[in-house]
Amino acid sequence: MKSSKAAEYSKMTKSEQDMYDQDLKRKWDNDLAAASSREKGKAEGKAEGKIEGKIEGKLEGKLEGKLEVASKMKMKGVDPELIAECTNLSIEEIERL
């Protein structure tokens, strides 16, 4: 407490000091809860971002694998219809290889 607030506090009755202390504690508790909520939100966002990144990476990896197989099949002269059936790629995707 600053000296002027300390002087004001000392002039309060015991009941007023108790009310002041309760109000101050409530403010600190609210500030702490808000800070805790922010930290929790950051942690949840970070975890969600990691999960999304892993999923996106797996999907990209699967697509790259399919494209690689399709490209090799195309180079060996396999019919595009069969490549599409085996890889679940569209004919257009196979033709672009």
Secondary structure as GFF3:
##gff-version 3
##sequence-region A 1 97
A	DSSP	alpha_helix	3	11	.	.	.	ID=ss1
A	DSSP	alpha_helix	14	75	.	.	.	ID=ss2
A	DSSP	alpha_helix	80	87	.	.	.	ID=ss3
A	DSSP	alpha_helix	91	95	.	.	.	ID=ss4
###
